[in-house]
Amino acid sequence: MMMRLPHLLCALSVILLVQAGCGSSVLQLRDQPDFLHGTFRQKLADKKDLAAKFLACTRQAHDEPPNERRDIGATPGSLFLQLPDGQAASVSPLAGVIDTIRRRHPDKTVSLSILTDVLNDMAHDGTSRIDLDKLKQVINVARQWHGHLGLDEDQLEQDSSRFARMLLAYNKAYFGDFSFTARSDYSGAGIRGVVKVASKGFVDRSGHALLFPGISPEIEASPASSVRTSTATVDSQHVSADLTRIFLEAFFDAAYRVPAVHGATALRVGPDSQASAYPEFDANRPMISLEALARVTRDALRAEAAVTSLAGKAVRGGSVFSTQNETLAATLETAAGVIAKKLVEHEGFCYYQVTEGKSAAG
């Protein structure tokens, strides 16, 4: 019996290790064919000058002056992969957003830092992954910020933080950005009614619209009447996922500032004394060709679809990662997909800037 004990302990240790591995919350992305961000680097592997420009571009927002310094301590072979501290280059623009918030909202800075961890995990080619536990923290941060909007909307409209003002604008657009106006057909007798005016919803930088499902769109039939269409069902899965999407769109747009198409909500966020207006894609002076813009958009959507699908399979059904909570599952898969989309938008735009020979400053 004593002789068997070491063998039993060894077997038990193996079982515990296997169970611990199966319980890991990390999903590997490196073998996902539609998660395309790594292909940009691979295509530049033998083109050191373009690789250096690509690295410089990914390290900064798209409306900042070009910075092609090579004295960052990276070796020529690793120049286009990551910075010398091991951080992915595309994480760098997030620091500026968080630093601004630190000055304005010191109590909320630490929570936002989780986004740099999640993006850094995703942006490394060889070890690209998603940690679902970290994503849950991101969801909690999004919920806290949306709650902050309801309490301090007037204050945030004057906020010096670009992110806070963008999040407020995106949130208001999603909920219709309501206003009311007096009816123009008033005859002078009785009560003069008011008419609701609502936007078509939040429009992302690529032109895709998102509207709170509880809002009933109105089609103007005549100056005196309108046709009301039925609303979609309001459910927790839909709304929770939408609000997380809006939070992430605002944060990464504030950081990367990839030029937006006409009509995007970002373009309605006015500049303040410390920040310029959000950049609009200018067809007269394009930073990349229109064909490349379409390609970046498609690639970003493909990345979102691939990562959303992977995360969705992991957090539903019989998977060891299963949450047994459909609202949380829908929100987690949305968060993973949107972060992947924003990363590919940023790096894809940089890739075509450097390969088409466009100036990073426009």
N, C-alpha and C positions, 0 to 999 in steps of 0.2 A: 504493500500500500504506500509506504514511504517512497518507494522507487517511482511510483506512478505520479506522485504529487507534482514534481517539476514539469512532467509532460502535460498534466492537466492545466497547470498555471500557464504554460506556453500556449496551449490551445485556446485558453480563455483570453489571453492577451491578443492573439490573432483575431479572435471574434470581435473583441472590443475595438480593435483598430479598423476592421472592416466596417463595423457599424458606424464608427466615427466618420470614416470616409464617405459612407453612403449618406450621412446626415449633413454633409457639407452644403452650404448654401450657394456655392460658386458654380456658375455656368460658364463653360469654355466657348469662346467665340472664334478662335483661330481657324477652325475648320469650316466655318460658315461661308459658302461661296458667294452669297449675296451681300455680305458685310464687306463693302468694297474699299474701305478707307486704306487698308494696307497696300492695295495695288498701286496707289499713287507713289508710294515710296519705292516699291519694287521697280516701277517703270523708270525711276530716276537713279537707280542703284549705280549705273555706270556713267552717269552724267553729273560729275561732282559740282560743276558751277551751277547747274540748275537745281541740284539738290540743296546747295547752300541757300539759294534764293527761296526755295520752297520752305526750308526751315525758318528763315527770317520772316516769311509771310505768315506761317502758322503761329509764330510766337506773338503776333500782334493783331489788333483789330484792323478791319479792312479800310477804314477811313483815316488811319494814321499814316504819316510819311513812311516811305520804305526804309527798312533797316537791314542792310545786308552785311553787317559786321561778321567777320569770321573769328574774332578773338574771344570766343566764348568758352574755350577750353576743351572743345570736343575734337577728337581725332578725325582726320579726313574720312576714314571709313565709316565712322558712326555719326557724321555730321547731320545726316538727314533722318536719323532715327530718334534721338532724344537729346536732352540737355545733359551736361556733365553730372548733375545731381541725381540723375536717374528719372527725372520727371519728363513726361512726354511734352513735346514743344507746344502742342495745342492746349495744354493746361495753362500756359502763361497768361493769356488774356483774361482768365477768370480772376486772377489776383487783383487786377485793377478795380474790378467791380466790388470785390469783397473789401478792399482797402477803403473805397469810398463809403461803403455801408458801415465800416468800422467807425468812421468819423461821425456819421449821422445816426447810426443805430448800433451802438457798441454792444448792446445786449443780444443782438441777432447775428453777429459775425461768426461765432463759433459754429452755429448750426448750418450756415451756408457753406462752410468749409467741407462738408461731406460731399458736395458736388465735385470738388477737385479730386477727391479720392476715387469717386465712381468713374469720372472721366479718365483719370490716369490709368485705372484698371483696364478700361475699354480701349484706350489709345495705343497701348503697346502691342506691336505686331505679334511677337513670339508668344506672349502670355495673355493676349486679349481675353478678358473675362468680365462677367457681371457677378457681383456679390449681392444676392437678394436681401440679405440683412441690411446692407448699406442702402439699398433702394427703399426699404421700409423707412429708413431715417429720412431719405429725401422726401417721401410722401408726407411724413409728419411735418417737415419744414414747410412744404407747400401749403399744408392746411393752416399752419400758424400764420403764414404771411397773408393768405386770403382772409383770415379772421382779423388780422391787423388792418386790412383795407376798410372793413366795415366800421371799425372804431375811429379811424383817423383819416377818412377820405379827404377832407378839406386840407388837412396838414400835408398829406402826401402829394397833393396837386402842386404844392410849392416846394417839394422836396428837392434837395440838391443831388440826390442819388438818381442817376439815370435809370437804374433797375427799378426802383420804387415807382417812379413815374410811368415807366413802361408797363409794369405789372398792373398799375391802377387803370391805365388806358385799355389794356388787353382785357382786364376783368370787366370793365364797364361795357366794352364793345360786345363781349360774349353775352352779357345780360341785356343787350339791346340798346345800351346808351340812351335811355329814354329821355325825352323831353315832351312837353305839352304846349300846344299853341291854341289860341282861340279860333273858333271856326270862322272861315272867311266868307261863308254864305249867310251870315247873320242878317235877318230882315229888320231888326230893330224892335221886335216885339218878343216878350217872354225871356226865358233863360237863354243865354248865349253859351253853348256847350264848348268843350275843349276837345282837341284831337290829339291822340297819341302819335308821336313821331319816334320811330325806332330805327336803329341801324340794321344792316344785314348781318351783323355779328362780327366776331373777331376774324380778321383776315391776316393770315401769316405772310411772311415775306415773299413767298412764292405765289400768293394769290388764292390760296385755299381758305374757304370760309368755315367758321364754326359758330353756331348759335345755340343758346340755352334752349333745350327742347320744350320748355314750358311756354315759350313765346309763340303767339299766333301771328304769323305774317299777314299783312293786309295788302290786297291788290286794289289799287285805286281804279274804280269803275267810272266815276264822274266826280266833279268837284264837290258834290253833295253826298256821295255814297261810296262805300267800299265793300269789297267781298272779303270775308274773313275765312281763312282756311283753318282746318283743324290742327291742333297742336300734337306734337309727338308725346309719347308717354314719358313722364319724368321718373327716372329710376336712379337708384344710388350708384349702380355700376357706371352708367353713362355720365352722370354729373361729376362723380369723383374722378373718373378718368379725364374728363374734359378740363377740370380745374387744375389737375396736375400737369396736363399738357400746356395750359396757358402759363402756369408758373415757369415751367422749363423753357418755353418759347421766349418769355420775357427775359429770363436770366441769361440765356445763351445769345439772344439778340443784343442785349446790353454789352456782353463781353466781346462777341465776334463782329457784330455790325456788318454782316454780309449784306451787300446792297439789295434793296427790296424793289419789287415791281410796283407799278402805279396802283394805288388803291389799298395797299397794305396798311394795317392799323399802325405799324411802327412809324410811318411817315406823318401821322397826325400828332405824334408826341413832340411838342415844341421844345427847342433848345433852351437852356438856361444860361446864366452868365459863365458857367464852368464847363459847359459841354456843347458840342455842335449838334445840329439836327441829324436825324438818322439818314444815312446815305440812300438815295434813290438810284436805281439802275438807269443810266443815261444812255439811250440808244445812239445819241450823237457822238458821245465819247465813251464807248463801252469799255469796261475793264476786262471783260472777256467777250467773245463773240456770242451772238444770240443762240447759235447751235450749241456752244459749250454751256450756256446758261440752262438750256433745256436738258442737256446731259447731266449736269450737276443735280438738277431737280429730280430727274428720274432715278439717278443713283442714290440720292438721299432717301427717296421714298422706298426704293428696293431694300435699302439697309434697314429702314424702319420696319418694313414688313417682315424681313428675315428675323430680326432680333425680337420683335413683338411675338412672332410665332414661336420662337425658341423659348422665350420666357413664359408664354401662355401654356405651352405643353408642360413646363416644369412645375407651374403653380396650380395646375388643375388635375383632377382625376386621381389616379393611383400613384402619381409620382411621389418620391420621397420628399420633394419640396412642397407638396400640395398644401395650400393654406386652408382648404375647406371653407373658404369665404370668397364668394364670387365677386363682391365689391372690391376686396383687397386684391384679388387675382387680376381683375380688369385694370386696376390702377397700377399695379406692378408692371404688367406687360406694356402698358402705355408709357410709363416712365422709361423703361428700358428702350423701347422703340424710338421715342422722341430724342433721347440723348444720342442714340446712334445716328439719327437723321441730322441733328445739328452738327455733330462731328464731321460727317461726310459733306454737308453743305460747306463748312468752313474749309476743310482740306481740299475738297474738290475745286472750290473757287480758286484757292491758291495754286493748285496744280495747273489749271488752265491759264492763270495769269502768267506763270513762269514759262510754260511751254509755248504759249502764243506770243510771248514777248511783250505783254502789256505792263504798263507801269503800275506798281502797287498803289500809287497815289492817285491814279486815274488820269 
